[in-house]
Amino acid sequence: MVYTRMQLFNDKWEIYISKVQYDPKSADNIVSPDSYVEICDDFSTTLLLTISDVMHSFEKNIVFRVSYYTPYSDFAFMDGNRLFLFLNTDVVIFNLKSFQVDKKVKLNIWGTLFAAYSYQEDFILYYEADIIRMNRNLDVIWDFSAHEIFVRYHGEEPAFEMCPDRIKLYDFSDYYYEIDYDGNVISDQKG
């Protein structure tokens, strides 16, 4: 069974990312990929990337084995011929011309990735216990963590909100934080 998760388009590429059941050792797979990329081999799931150029002169199907905790959406971004994949603690640059992984970084953090956002020339990563700013070379610019996980169980405001000049956060203990896009704390108070 195939479930479409994300669709990405730019002036060169069309990409459909779907969750699919796939075992490279089985003859009973419902997809027959052009290639298989193993990013994560422990508690994992598989994603099918269907990549075509905008002229539809070719199509490639690539299966990625990734962390089971990869977000359902908001985890992939295109930049020209590069595809950035935020696969929980694994971050990958996939080259859309060579169909190869150009770079892979394993983040040493605790918790699950809730969402990744493009911000200026960088990315803001919203993890369960960390907020990270990462550049397009996959270098961590800064990392912010707090008293508790960034999840709310009461209150109207979201646990994570990107504003023009700051990021607003609430943690599970109802502490409220504001940080700027340089990672500096503006506010830290009990809610």
C-alpha positions as CSV (number, residue, x, y, z in Angstrom):
1,M,0.0,0.0,0.0
2,V,1.3,3.5,-0.9
3,Y,0.3,6.7,1.0
4,T,1.3,10.0,-0.5
5,R,2.9,12.2,2.1
6,M,4.3,15.2,0.3
7,Q,4.5,16.8,-3.2
8,L,7.4,19.1,-4.1
9,F,7.7,21.1,-7.3
10,N,10.2,23.6,-8.7
11,D,11.2,24.8,-12.2
12,K,13.2,21.6,-12.8
13,W,11.7,18.8,-10.8
14,E,8.5,17.1,-9.6
15,I,8.8,14.9,-6.5
16,Y,6.2,12.8,-4.8
17,I,7.1,11.3,-1.5
18,S,5.0,8.4,-0.2
19,K,5.1,5.9,2.6
20,V,5.4,2.4,1.2
21,Q,6.0,-1.1,2.5
22,Y,9.3,-2.3,1.1
23,D,11.8,-5.0,2.0
24,P,14.9,-5.3,-0.2
25,K,15.1,-9.0,0.6
26,S,11.5,-9.8,-0.5
27,A,10.1,-10.6,-3.9
28,D,6.6,-9.5,-2.8
29,N,7.1,-5.8,-2.9
30,I,4.5,-3.6,-4.6
31,V,7.1,-1.2,-5.9
32,S,10.2,-2.0,-8.0
33,P,12.6,1.0,-7.3
34,D,15.4,2.1,-9.5
35,S,17.6,2.3,-6.3
36,Y,17.4,1.7,-2.6
37,V,19.1,4.0,0.0
38,E,19.4,2.9,3.6
39,I,19.6,5.9,5.9
40,C,18.5,4.1,9.1
41,D,18.5,0.4,9.8
42,D,17.0,0.2,13.3
43,F,13.3,1.1,14.1
44,S,12.5,2.3,10.6
45,T,10.0,2.7,7.8
46,T,10.4,3.2,4.0
47,L,9.6,6.1,1.8
48,L,9.2,6.1,-2.0
49,L,10.5,9.1,-3.8
50,T,9.1,9.4,-7.3
51,I,11.3,12.0,-9.1
52,S,10.7,13.3,-12.6
53,D,11.9,16.3,-14.5
54,V,9.2,18.9,-15.4
55,M,9.3,17.8,-19.1
56,H,8.5,14.2,-17.9
57,S,11.3,12.8,-20.1
58,F,12.2,10.4,-17.3
59,E,11.0,9.2,-13.9
60,K,13.0,7.5,-11.1
61,N,11.7,5.6,-8.1
62,I,14.0,5.6,-5.1
63,V,13.1,3.9,-1.8
64,F,14.7,5.3,1.3
65,R,14.8,3.3,4.6
66,V,14.4,6.1,7.2
67,S,13.6,6.5,10.9
68,Y,10.2,5.5,11.9
69,Y,9.9,8.9,13.6
70,T,10.3,10.9,10.4
71,P,7.5,13.5,10.4
72,Y,4.4,12.9,8.3
73,S,4.9,16.1,6.4
74,D,7.2,19.2,6.5
75,F,10.4,17.2,6.2
76,A,11.7,17.8,2.6
77,F,12.8,20.9,0.7
78,M,14.2,21.4,-2.7
79,D,16.9,23.9,-3.6
80,G,17.8,23.7,-7.3
81,N,19.1,20.2,-7.9
82,R,19.4,19.4,-4.2
83,L,16.7,17.8,-2.0
84,F,17.1,18.3,1.8
85,L,15.5,15.5,3.8
86,F,15.0,15.9,7.6
87,L,14.5,12.3,8.7
88,N,14.2,12.7,12.4
89,T,17.9,12.8,13.6
90,D,19.3,12.0,10.1
91,V,19.6,15.0,7.8
92,V,20.4,14.3,4.1
93,I,21.2,16.2,1.0
94,F,20.1,14.2,-2.0
95,N,21.5,15.2,-5.4
96,L,18.6,15.2,-8.0
97,K,21.0,15.0,-10.9
98,S,23.2,12.0,-9.8
99,F,20.5,10.4,-7.6
100,Q,23.0,10.0,-4.8
101,V,23.3,11.1,-1.2
102,D,25.8,14.1,-1.3
103,K,25.9,14.5,2.5
104,K,24.4,12.9,5.6
105,V,24.6,14.2,9.2
106,K,23.4,12.4,12.3
107,L,22.3,14.9,15.0
108,N,23.1,14.0,18.5
109,I,19.9,15.0,20.2
110,W,17.1,13.5,22.1
111,G,13.5,13.5,20.9
112,T,11.4,13.4,17.8
113,L,11.4,15.9,14.9
114,F,8.0,17.5,14.7
115,A,8.6,19.8,11.6
116,A,11.4,21.5,9.6
117,Y,11.0,25.0,8.2
118,S,12.9,26.9,5.6
119,Y,14.1,30.2,7.0
120,Q,16.1,32.7,4.9
121,E,19.0,30.6,3.6
122,D,18.8,28.2,6.6
123,F,16.4,25.7,8.3
124,I,14.7,25.9,11.6
125,L,14.1,22.4,13.1
126,Y,11.4,21.9,15.7
127,Y,12.2,18.9,17.8
128,E,10.5,17.6,20.8
129,A,13.3,18.9,23.1
130,D,15.4,21.1,20.9
131,I,15.0,24.0,18.4
132,I,17.9,24.0,15.9
133,R,19.0,26.4,13.2
134,M,21.0,24.6,10.5
135,N,22.5,26.0,7.3
136,R,22.4,24.4,3.9
137,N,25.7,22.8,4.4
138,L,24.1,20.9,7.3
139,D,26.1,22.8,10.0
140,V,24.3,23.5,13.2
141,I,24.3,27.3,13.8
142,W,22.7,27.1,17.2
143,D,20.6,24.7,19.4
144,F,18.1,25.8,22.0
145,S,16.6,23.5,24.7
146,A,14.6,24.3,27.8
147,H,13.2,22.9,31.0
148,E,10.9,20.4,29.3
149,I,9.7,19.2,25.9
150,F,8.1,21.7,23.6
151,V,4.6,20.3,23.8
152,R,1.5,21.9,25.4
153,Y,-1.3,20.0,27.0
154,H,-3.4,23.0,27.8
155,G,-3.7,26.6,26.6
156,E,-4.8,28.1,23.3
157,E,-1.3,29.1,22.0
158,P,0.7,26.6,20.0
159,A,3.9,25.1,21.5
160,F,5.9,26.4,18.6
161,E,5.3,29.6,16.5
162,M,7.7,31.3,14.1
163,C,7.1,35.1,14.0
164,P,8.9,37.6,11.8
165,D,11.5,38.5,14.5
166,R,11.4,35.6,17.0
167,I,10.3,32.1,17.8
168,K,7.7,31.7,20.5
169,L,7.7,28.5,22.5
170,Y,5.9,26.8,25.4
171,D,7.1,23.7,27.1
172,F,5.2,20.9,28.9
173,S,5.6,22.6,32.3
174,D,4.0,25.7,30.8
175,Y,7.2,27.8,30.6
176,Y,7.1,30.4,27.9
177,Y,10.2,31.3,25.8
178,E,11.0,33.7,23.1
179,I,14.2,33.3,21.1
180,D,15.5,35.4,18.2
181,Y,16.8,33.9,15.0
182,D,20.3,34.0,16.3
183,G,19.4,31.7,19.2
184,N,19.4,34.4,21.9
185,V,16.8,34.1,24.6
186,I,14.5,37.2,24.7
187,S,12.1,35.9,27.3
188,D,12.0,32.9,29.7
189,Q,9.2,32.9,32.2
190,K,6.7,30.6,33.9
191,G,3.4,30.7,32.0
